[in-house]
Amino acid sequence: MSRFARPVGMLVLLICSSTVAFAHTGVDDASGFSHGFAHPLLGLDHALAMIMLGLYVYQRQGTATLLLPAIFVLSMVGGGMLGFLGVTVSFTEEVLALSVVAIGTVVAFASRPPIWLVSGLVATFAVLHGYANGAEAPGYVDGGTYALGFVLATAVLHATGMAFGAAMERVLHGRSIAQACGSVAACAGAAMFAGLL
């Protein structure tokens, strides 16, 4: 087994070990906070996009370290409000899948496009991730605690991606593991877009 296969396999197993194949399913008997916290963790599109963003932030470092996660969270909250208000947005699932492809691709190629371009794409994707979280909030939960839950889970997933990137670089003294994970995520996003996942 190559030195790359085990860490990549572990990341894939970690991401897929929950009921992620049933994206956006919800948790029936949950409080607003616990339901909101679980939602991003149980959707493959959410989990992959957020972990890959954390991995990208680690790759890029500098200004991106705080800027991109902050943009994602703030934009996601705005999108969540649209969902809570019942605004209809078309092609949400397709764009969520494309967000995984896009973020996975920039990780795979260790790309460094202009920060304004990355920020705009991150904000756009985050609005739709937030919209999906907000639109699928069950009517019986408190919107404020639900939102707090999905914001915290998002931050945890970003931190997971950053920590994974840091750990792999320290252990293997290179960034090729992160790039391999980006390739896997981009392929998973393409499969989601095609309806295969």
Protein Blocks (a to p, Z undefined) as FASTA:
>chain_A
ZZklmmmmmmmmmmmmmmmllghkbpfbacfklmmmmmmmmpmklmmmmmmmmmmmmmng
mmllmmmmmmmmmmmmmmmmmmmnopacehklmmmmmmmmmmmmmmmnopacdfklmmmm
mmmmmmmmmmmmmmmpcfkbcfklmmmmmmmmmmmmmmmmmmmmmmmmmmnopaklmmmm
mmmmmmmmmmmmnopZZ
